[in-house]
Amino acid sequence: MNVESLKKWRTSVVLTGLLAGAMTMSACQKQQETEPSLEDSISEEQSVPMSAEPAEPSDVVLDAPASDVEDDTVASVNTGVNQMSYSCSPALAVEATYKDADNQVVIATAQGTATLTKTNDASNPEVFEAKTALDGGEGFVQWRVAHTERETGVIRTAGADASKVSTYECKKSEELETVEEAV
């Protein structure tokens, strides 16, 4: 072997060693991973652990009057709905169904039925109003109920002639029935 071929061979070994060292170093360095795109996330199936136990049956909630389901042992009554009967003077019977979650009350009388929306944030008195008469025609209905138990109320209603307003003072019927039984 001559000296010149040894120099070439040595240069080749040195270059190969440097190349191998550079590759080793770059393979060991941490590289920033690219963020997955939305399409990648959507196309990947997410694994969800499964339970060996059966799922609990969900409770069925009915939007029915309490009197319709009071003897039913399976159904549950939505607690955000309260029904009350009022006796008003002059003579008028009012059935009020309060839908607290919706801030509404449905007023049913012999004159008709109307759904009123709460117009204030207060709880005493609560003020509800509808832009139609009880019979569904032109006019308005206003319902003010007081006390934390909604024991008393005032209903104001008018038809197309807004100058002829009828006003009724109302009390919960349960109190009146109790008084009559005691007499």
Accessible surface in RSA format (square Angstrom, percent):
REM  Atomic radii and reference values for relative SASA: ProtOr
REM  Chains: A
REM  Algorithm: Lee & Richards
REM  Probe-radius: 1.40
REM  Slices: 20
REM RES _ NUM      All-atoms   Total-Side   Main-Chain    Non-polar    All polar
REM                ABS   REL    ABS   REL    ABS   REL    ABS   REL    ABS   REL
RES MET A   1   187.26  97.0 103.76  68.7  83.50 198.8  98.00  83.3  89.26 118.3
RES ASN A   2    94.56  65.2  85.47  82.6   9.09  21.9  38.70  93.1  55.86  54.0
RES VAL A   3   103.93  68.4 102.74  93.0   1.18   2.9 102.74  89.3   1.18   3.2
RES GLU A   4   114.81  65.9 111.23  84.2   3.58   8.5  37.00  71.6  77.80  63.5
RES SER A   5    46.23  39.1  40.78  54.4   5.45  12.6  38.14  81.2   8.09  11.3
RES LEU A   6    84.04  46.8  82.19  58.8   1.86   4.7  82.48  57.9   1.56   4.2
RES LYS A   7   119.02  58.1 117.88  72.3   1.14   2.7  63.62  57.3  55.40  59.0
RES LYS A   8   141.05  68.8 132.56  81.3   8.49  20.2  84.17  75.8  56.89  60.6
RES TRP A   9   161.23  64.7 156.67  75.8   4.56  10.7 133.10  71.0  28.13  45.6
RES ARG A  10   157.44  66.1 156.30  79.7   1.14   2.7  55.64  76.0 101.80  61.7
RES THR A  11    75.73  53.9  71.67  72.7   4.06   9.7  53.77  72.2  21.96  33.2
RES SER A  12    59.72  50.5  53.21  71.0   6.51  15.0  25.61  54.5  34.11  47.8
RES VAL A  13    75.95  50.0  71.46  64.7   4.50  10.8  73.93  64.2   2.02   5.5
RES VAL A  14    80.99  53.3  74.88  67.8   6.11  14.7  79.81  69.3   1.18   3.2
RES LEU A  15   110.43  61.5 106.87  76.5   3.56   9.0 107.17  75.3   3.26   8.8
RES THR A  16    86.65  61.6  82.74  83.9   3.91   9.3  65.67  88.2  20.98  31.7
RES GLY A  17    43.31  53.4   0.00   N/A  43.31  53.4  33.79  92.7   9.52  21.3
RES LEU A  18   118.76  66.1 111.57  79.8   7.19  18.1 113.19  79.5   5.58  15.0
RES LEU A  19   114.56  63.8 110.26  78.9   4.30  10.8 113.98  80.1   0.57   1.5
RES ALA A  20    52.80  48.6  47.03  72.6   5.78  13.1  51.67  72.8   1.13   3.0
RES GLY A  21    32.30  39.8   0.00   N/A  32.30  39.8  31.40  86.2   0.90   2.0
RES ALA A  22    60.46  55.6  47.29  73.0  13.17  30.0  54.67  77.0   5.79  15.3
RES MET A  23   121.91  63.1 116.83  77.3   5.08  12.1 101.11  86.0  20.81  27.6
RES THR A  24    82.63  58.8  76.94  78.0   5.69  13.6  58.61  78.7  24.02  36.3
RES MET A  25   123.30  63.9 122.84  81.3   0.46   1.1  91.76  78.0  31.54  41.8
RES SER A  26    61.64  52.1  56.83  75.8   4.81  11.1  40.92  87.1  20.71  29.0
RES ALA A  27    85.86  78.9  47.39  73.1  38.47  87.5  58.73  82.7  27.13  71.9
RES CYS A  28   101.97  77.1  68.71  76.6  33.26  78.2  31.52  79.9  70.45  76.0
RES GLN A  29   116.42  65.1 102.32  74.8  14.10  33.6  32.71  69.6  83.71  63.5
RES LYS A  30   207.98 101.5 172.17 105.6  35.81  85.3 122.20 110.0  85.78  91.4
RES GLN A  31   144.74  80.9 119.39  87.3  25.35  60.4  43.42  92.4 101.32  76.8
RES GLN A  32   177.08  99.0 139.48 101.9  37.60  89.5  54.25 115.5 122.83  93.2
RES GLU A  33   152.57  87.6 135.12 102.2  17.45  41.5  53.90 104.3  98.67  80.6
RES THR A  34   128.31  91.3 106.88 108.4  21.43  51.1  82.85 111.3  45.46  68.7
RES GLU A  35   157.46  90.4 134.92 102.1  22.53  53.6  61.95 119.8  95.51  78.0
RES PRO A  36    88.93  64.8  65.78  60.0  23.16  84.2  72.13  59.5  16.81 104.5
RES SER A  37    56.06  47.4  45.87  61.2  10.19  23.5  50.08 106.7   5.98   8.4
RES LEU A  38   135.93  75.7 124.87  89.3  11.06  27.8 128.42  90.2   7.50  20.2
RES GLU A  39   138.77  79.7 133.02 100.6   5.75  13.7  49.82  96.4  88.95  72.6
RES ASP A  40    70.13  49.1  69.30  69.0   0.82   1.9  10.98  25.8  59.14  59.0
RES SER A  41    48.79  41.2  40.41  53.9   8.38  19.3  25.09  53.4  23.70  33.2
RES ILE A  42   128.76  73.3 103.84  77.4  24.92  60.1 110.52  79.6  18.24  49.5
RES SER A  43    91.82  77.6  54.82  73.2  37.00  85.2  50.60 107.7  41.23  57.8
RES GLU A  44   106.67  61.2  94.32  71.4  12.35  29.4  37.33  72.2  69.34  56.6
RES GLU A  45   168.93  97.0 134.67 101.9  34.25  81.6  55.50 107.4 113.42  92.6
RES GLN A  46   125.89  70.4 110.32  80.6  15.57  37.1  53.48 113.8  72.40  54.9
RES SER A  47   112.04  94.7  82.48 110.1  29.56  68.1  55.32 117.8  56.71  79.5
RES VAL A  48   108.40  71.3  90.61  82.0  17.79  42.9  91.56  79.6  16.85  45.7
RES PRO A  49   125.71  91.6  99.31  90.5  26.39  95.9 111.25  91.9  14.45  89.8
RES MET A  50   173.58  89.9 138.36  91.6  35.22  83.9 119.56 101.6  54.03  71.6
RES SER A  51    86.56  73.1  54.33  72.5  32.23  74.2  48.35 103.0  38.20  53.5
RES ALA A  52   114.01 104.8  66.84 103.1  47.17 107.3  78.93 111.2  35.08  92.9
RES GLU A  53   137.17  78.8 124.69  94.3  12.48  29.7  39.58  76.6  97.59  79.7
RES PRO A  54   124.60  90.8  99.20  90.4  25.40  92.3 111.06  91.7  13.54  84.1
RES ALA A  55    97.85  90.0  64.02  98.8  33.83  77.0  74.42 104.8  23.44  62.1
RES GLU A  56   158.17  90.8 136.00 102.9  22.18  52.8  58.58 113.3  99.59  81.3
RES PRO A  57   117.67  85.8  95.33  86.9  22.34  81.2 106.13  87.6  11.53  71.7
RES SER A  58   100.89  85.3  75.68 101.0  25.21  58.1  51.06 108.7  49.83  69.8
RES ASP A  59   126.44  88.6 101.89 101.4  24.55  58.0  26.43  62.2 100.01  99.7
RES VAL A  60    94.80  62.4  84.95  76.9   9.85  23.7  89.27  77.6   5.53  15.0
RES VAL A  61    93.71  61.7  65.79  59.6  27.93  67.3  65.79  57.2  27.93  75.7
RES LEU A  62    67.44  37.6  65.87  47.1   1.57   3.9  66.63  46.8   0.80   2.2
RES ASP A  63   113.48  79.5  77.00  76.6  36.48  86.3  35.35  83.2  78.13  77.9
RES ALA A  64    28.42  26.1  19.89  30.7   8.53  19.4  23.69  33.4   4.73  12.5
RES PRO A  65    51.13  37.3  48.19  43.9   2.94  10.7  50.45  41.7   0.68   4.3
RES ALA A  66    49.13  45.2  47.04  72.6   2.10   4.8  47.04  66.2   2.10   5.6
RES SER A  67    76.99  65.1  58.32  77.8  18.67  43.0  42.85  91.2  34.14  47.8
RES ASP A  68   104.31  73.1  68.97  68.6  35.34  83.6  22.24  52.3  82.07  81.8
RES VAL A  69    14.94   9.8  10.76   9.7   4.19  10.1  10.89   9.5   4.05  11.0
RES GLU A  70   127.43  73.2  91.26  69.0  36.17  86.1  32.10  62.1  95.33  77.8
RES ASP A  71   131.47  92.1 104.48 104.0  26.99  63.8  42.21  99.3  89.26  89.0
RES ASP A  72    67.53  47.3  46.53  46.3  21.00  49.7  19.54  46.0  47.99  47.9
RES THR A  73   135.68  96.5  97.42  98.8  38.26  91.2  79.81 107.2  55.87  84.5
RES VAL A  74   132.74  87.3 107.24  97.1  25.50  61.5 111.09  96.5  21.65  58.7
RES ALA A  75    21.29  19.6   5.10   7.9  16.20  36.8   6.66   9.4  14.64  38.8
RES SER A  76    49.78  42.1  44.41  59.3   5.37  12.4  45.53  97.0   4.25   6.0
RES VAL A  77    56.45  37.1  40.50  36.7  15.94  38.4  41.37  35.9  15.08  40.9
RES ASN A  78    56.97  39.3  53.73  51.9   3.24   7.8   4.69  11.3  52.28  50.5
RES THR A  79   128.58  91.5 104.96 106.4  23.62  56.3  80.85 108.6  47.73  72.1
RES GLY A  80    19.80  24.4   0.00   N/A  19.80  24.4  18.13  49.8   1.67   3.7
RES VAL A  81    29.40  19.3  18.51  16.8  10.89  26.2  18.51  16.1  10.89  29.5
RES ASN A  82    56.76  39.1  52.62  50.9   4.14  10.0  10.29  24.8  46.47  44.9
RES GLN A  83    79.40  44.4  49.23  36.0  30.17  71.8  19.62  41.8  59.79  45.3
RES MET A  84    33.17  17.2  29.55  19.6   3.61   8.6  32.85  27.9   0.32   0.4
RES SER A  85    32.32  27.3  31.81  42.5   0.51   1.2  13.12  27.9  19.20  26.9
RES TYR A  86     2.54   1.2   0.00   0.0   2.54   6.6   0.00   0.0   2.54   3.1
RES SER A  87    49.61  41.9  42.31  56.5   7.29  16.8  12.06  25.7  37.55  52.6
RES CYS A  88     8.01   6.1   0.00   0.0   8.01  18.8   1.27   3.2   6.73   7.3
RES SER A  89    72.79  61.5  69.17  92.3   3.62   8.3  41.09  87.5  31.71  44.4
RES PRO A  90    90.66  66.1  81.03  73.9   9.63  35.0  89.91  74.2   0.74   4.6
RES ALA A  91   102.36  94.1  69.17 106.7  33.18  75.5  74.53 105.0  27.82  73.7
RES LEU A  92    19.81  11.0   8.36   6.0  11.45  28.8  14.68  10.3   5.13  13.8
RES ALA A  93    73.48  67.6  63.71  98.3   9.77  22.2  64.47  90.8   9.02  23.9
RES VAL A  94     0.42   0.3   0.00   0.0   0.42   1.0   0.00   0.0   0.42   1.2
RES GLU A  95    88.91  51.0  88.22  66.7   0.69   1.7  44.69  86.4  44.22  36.1
RES ALA A  96     0.90   0.8   0.00   0.0   0.90   2.1   0.06   0.1   0.85   2.2
RES THR A  97    27.55  19.6  27.55  27.9   0.00   0.0  12.20  16.4  15.34  23.2
RES TYR A  98     0.48   0.2   0.48   0.3   0.00   0.0   0.48   0.4   0.00   0.0
RES LYS A  99    58.97  28.8  58.36  35.8   0.62   1.5  17.46  15.7  41.51  44.2
RES ASP A 100    62.33  43.7  48.07  47.8  14.26  33.7  30.93  72.8  31.40  31.3
RES ALA A 101    97.12  89.3  55.87  86.2  41.26  93.9  68.88  97.0  28.25  74.8
RES ASP A 102    87.43  61.2  68.64  68.3  18.79  44.4  15.72  37.0  71.71  71.5
RES ASN A 103    79.21  54.6  77.42  74.8   1.78   4.3   8.29  19.9  70.92  68.5
RES GLN A 104    51.13  28.6  49.88  36.5   1.25   3.0   0.11   0.2  51.02  38.7
RES VAL A 105     0.00   0.0   0.00   0.0   0.00   0.0   0.00   0.0   0.00   0.0
RES VAL A 106    29.54  19.4  28.98  26.2   0.57   1.4  28.98  25.2   0.57   1.5
RES ILE A 107     0.00   0.0   0.00   0.0   0.00   0.0   0.00   0.0   0.00   0.0
RES ALA A 108    34.01  31.3  31.89  49.2   2.12   4.8  32.25  45.4   1.76   4.7
RES THR A 109    19.72  14.0   0.00   0.0  19.72  47.0   6.12   8.2  13.60  20.6
RES ALA A 110   109.75 100.9  61.64  95.1  48.11 109.4  74.64 105.1  35.12  93.0
RES GLN A 111    87.44  48.9  67.19  49.1  20.24  48.2  40.55  86.3  46.89  35.6
RES GLY A 112    21.01  25.9   0.00   N/A  21.01  25.9  21.01  57.6   0.00   0.0
RES THR A 113    79.40  56.5  58.18  59.0  21.22  50.6  37.74  50.7  41.66  63.0
RES ALA A 114     7.65   7.0   0.74   1.1   6.90  15.7   7.65  10.8   0.00   0.0
RES THR A 115    70.98  50.5  51.49  52.2  19.49  46.4  28.86  38.8  42.11  63.7
RES LEU A 116     0.00   0.0   0.00   0.0   0.00   0.0   0.00   0.0   0.00   0.0
RES THR A 117    68.59  48.8  68.25  69.2   0.34   0.8  47.79  64.2  20.80  31.4
RES LYS A 118    46.89  22.9  29.84  18.3  17.05  40.6   7.63   6.9  39.26  41.8
RES THR A 119    82.54  58.7  42.86  43.5  39.68  94.6  46.60  62.6  35.94  54.3
RES ASN A 120    44.01  30.3  31.58  30.5  12.43  29.9  31.70  76.3  12.31  11.9
RES ASP A 121   153.73 107.7 119.36 118.8  34.37  81.3  41.55  97.8 112.18 111.9
RES ALA A 122    46.04  42.3  33.56  51.8  12.48  28.4  44.23  62.3   1.81   4.8
RES SER A 123    83.87  70.9  75.46 100.7   8.41  19.4  43.69  93.0  40.19  56.3
RES ASN A 124    84.68  58.4  60.24  58.2  24.44  58.9  14.77  35.5  69.91  67.6
RES PRO A 125    57.06  41.6  57.06  52.0   0.00   0.0  57.06  47.1   0.00   0.0
RES GLU A 126    13.72   7.9  13.72  10.4   0.00   0.0   1.72   3.3  12.00   9.8
RES VAL A 127    22.16  14.6  22.16  20.1   0.00   0.0  22.16  19.3   0.00   0.0
RES PHE A 128     4.00   2.0   4.00   2.5   0.00   0.0   4.00   2.4   0.00   0.0
RES GLU A 129    46.06  26.4  38.51  29.1   7.56  18.0   3.14   6.1  42.92  35.0
RES ALA A 130    10.85  10.0   4.81   7.4   6.04  13.7  10.85  15.3   0.00   0.0
RES LYS A 131   165.12  80.6 145.96  89.6  19.16  45.6 108.33  97.5  56.79  60.5
RES THR A 132    62.09  44.2  62.09  62.9   0.00   0.0  49.15  66.0  12.94  19.6
RES ALA A 133     7.81   7.2   7.49  11.6   0.32   0.7   7.49  10.5   0.32   0.8
RES LEU A 134     5.84   3.2   3.58   2.6   2.25   5.7   3.58   2.5   2.25   6.1
RES ASP A 135   112.25  78.6  76.25  75.9  36.00  85.1  34.35  80.9  77.90  77.7
RES GLY A 136    53.24  65.7   0.00   N/A  53.24  65.7  28.24  77.5  25.01  56.0
RES GLY A 137    33.91  41.8   0.00   N/A  33.91  41.8  32.98  90.5   0.93   2.1
RES GLU A 138   134.69  77.3 113.29  85.7  21.41  51.0  49.34  95.4  85.35  69.7
RES GLY A 139    16.75  20.7   0.00   N/A  16.75  20.7   8.25  22.6   8.51  19.0
RES PHE A 140    37.00  18.5  37.00  22.9   0.00   0.0  37.00  22.4   0.00   0.0
RES VAL A 141     0.00   0.0   0.00   0.0   0.00   0.0   0.00   0.0   0.00   0.0
RES GLN A 142    42.73  23.9  42.57  31.1   0.16   0.4   5.75  12.2  36.98  28.0
RES TRP A 143     0.00   0.0   0.00   0.0   0.00   0.0   0.00   0.0   0.00   0.0
RES ARG A 144   117.20  49.2 115.51  58.9   1.69   4.0  29.23  39.9  87.97  53.3
RES VAL A 145     1.38   0.9   0.20   0.2   1.18   2.8   0.69   0.6   0.69   1.9
RES ALA A 146    27.01  24.8  26.71  41.2   0.30   0.7  26.88  37.9   0.13   0.3
RES HIS A 147    85.54  46.7  80.09  55.7   5.45  13.9  56.35  58.1  29.19  34.0
RES THR A 148   126.93  90.3  94.88  96.2  32.05  76.4  79.45 106.7  47.48  71.8
RES GLU A 149    99.89  57.3  97.43  73.7   2.46   5.9  29.44  57.0  70.45  57.5
RES ARG A 150    26.13  11.0  26.13  13.3   0.00   0.0   6.36   8.7  19.78  12.0
RES GLU A 151    53.15  30.5  53.11  40.2   0.03   0.1   1.76   3.4  51.38  42.0
RES THR A 152    41.81  29.7  41.81  42.4   0.00   0.0  33.70  45.3   8.12  12.3
RES GLY A 153     5.46   6.7   0.00   N/A   5.46   6.7   3.14   8.6   2.32   5.2
RES VAL A 154    50.22  33.0  49.33  44.7   0.89   2.1  49.33  42.9   0.89   2.4
RES ILE A 155     0.12   0.1   0.12   0.1   0.00   0.0   0.12   0.1   0.00   0.0
RES ARG A 156    84.59  35.5  84.59  43.1   0.00   0.0  20.75  28.4  63.84  38.7
RES THR A 157    12.33   8.8  11.72  11.9   0.61   1.5   7.27   9.8   5.06   7.6
RES ALA A 158     5.44   5.0   0.00   0.0   5.44  12.4   5.44   7.7   0.00   0.0
RES GLY A 159    34.57  42.6   0.00   N/A  34.57  42.6  23.22  63.7  11.36  25.4
RES ALA A 160    76.01  69.9  48.42  74.7  27.59  62.8  48.86  68.8  27.15  71.9
RES ASP A 161    70.98  49.7  60.82  60.5  10.16  24.0  36.81  86.6  34.16  34.1
RES ALA A 162    64.71  59.5  53.05  81.9  11.65  26.5  53.31  75.1  11.39  30.2
RES SER A 163    98.58  83.3  58.70  78.3  39.88  91.9  56.51 120.3  42.06  58.9
RES LYS A 164   153.99  75.1 140.31  86.1  13.69  32.6  91.82  82.6  62.18  66.2
RES VAL A 165    52.77  34.7  23.16  21.0  29.61  71.3  23.46  20.4  29.31  79.5
RES SER A 166    48.82  41.3  42.44  56.6   6.38  14.7  12.71  27.1  36.11  50.6
RES THR A 167    68.66  48.8  50.75  51.5  17.90  42.7  38.99  52.4  29.67  44.8
RES TYR A 168    24.49  11.4  24.23  13.8   0.27   0.7   5.99   4.5  18.51  22.8
RES GLU A 169   123.49  70.9 118.94  90.0   4.55  10.8  30.90  59.8  92.60  75.6
RES CYS A 170     3.02   2.3   0.00   0.0   3.02   7.1   0.13   0.3   2.90   3.1
RES LYS A 171   111.59  54.4 111.47  68.4   0.11   0.3  54.56  49.1  57.03  60.7
RES LYS A 172    35.02  17.1  35.02  21.5   0.00   0.0   7.67   6.9  27.35  29.1
RES SER A 173    19.48  16.5  19.43  25.9   0.04   0.1  12.10  25.8   7.38  10.3
RES GLU A 174    90.30  51.8  88.19  66.7   2.11   5.0  59.47 115.0  30.83  25.2
RES GLU A 175    70.59  40.5  66.12  50.0   4.47  10.6  38.50  74.5  32.09  26.2
RES LEU A 176    64.98  36.2  64.61  46.2   0.37   0.9  64.74  45.5   0.24   0.6
RES GLU A 177    98.53  56.6  97.23  73.6   1.30   3.1  31.59  61.1  66.94  54.7
RES THR A 178    87.38  62.2  85.49  86.7   1.90   4.5  64.04  86.0  23.34  35.3
RES VAL A 179    92.14  60.6  88.75  80.3   3.39   8.2  92.14  80.1   0.00   0.0
RES GLU A 180   126.13  72.4 110.06  83.3  16.08  38.3  43.30  83.7  82.84  67.6
RES GLU A 181   145.55  83.6 111.82  84.6  33.73  80.3  51.13  98.9  94.42  77.1
RES ALA A 182    91.24  83.9  48.28  74.5  42.96  97.7  60.46  85.1  30.77  81.5
RES VAL A 183   155.49 102.3 101.47  91.9  54.01 130.2 121.69 105.7  33.80  91.7
END  Absolute sums over single chains surface
CHAIN  1 A    13994.5      11424.8       2569.7       8008.9       5985.6
END  Absolute sums over all chains
TOTAL         13994.5      11424.8       2569.7       8008.9       5985.6
